[in-house]
């Protein structure tokens, strides 16, 4: 087992993977991307998608760390979709109709409609065309985006986010800006247990956590799992610390 400790949106988190996952899944992925990147004369962009709470951020940052320490690999840097949330002020003052109900975007923060797709698309184009790119970073501490969060110089950029492979208008067109794609999959029941654990760790009572899951998380999880573009690679979790590549049917 190996632990990776990262700062995810301003909060320290730890991810643990077994040696088989590292040697047979993560390192081969990095080698695949390194080979592809060497043939490009610009940044290589990879999408890492998957349902909310599946562990995309921790996986992306673990891959980033491994790429900088394993010899023969092209260095990779992770970028989160969360840096493209609309501002809280915007979310408070805009709404959508869901069924017969009008919802403020602030009520459903985390849904696809709460991300600024135009700004994301512009940044993906910039990544393809510029050597050095400044990207926004989201903070879980103040729940806002820092528009000048960090500068990307690495040759491979791994963009992680729930909706990057969403097969819906606006979102599906983003695949034109990536060179490779990965979907991180897990069963809905496992996702629910993770959400409830996460809510509990943040001091939320079990009864309220169940309500939060049903109202906030479950609709987005269903949306991602049932309505997605085919990725180049699908990873599935068979245990907390183990990943495997799903073979095509």
Beta strands, then each sheet from edge to edge (+ up, - down):
strand 1: 2-8
strand 2: 11-17
strand 3: 44-50
strand 4: 76-80
strand 5: 95-98
strand 6: 101-104
strand 7: 133-139
strand 8: 144-152
strand 9: 156-160
strand 10: 180-185
strand 11: 233-237
strand 12: 243-245
sheet 1: 1+ 2-
sheet 2: 4+ 9+ 3+ 10+ 11+ 12-
sheet 3: 5+ 6-
sheet 4: 7+ 8-
end
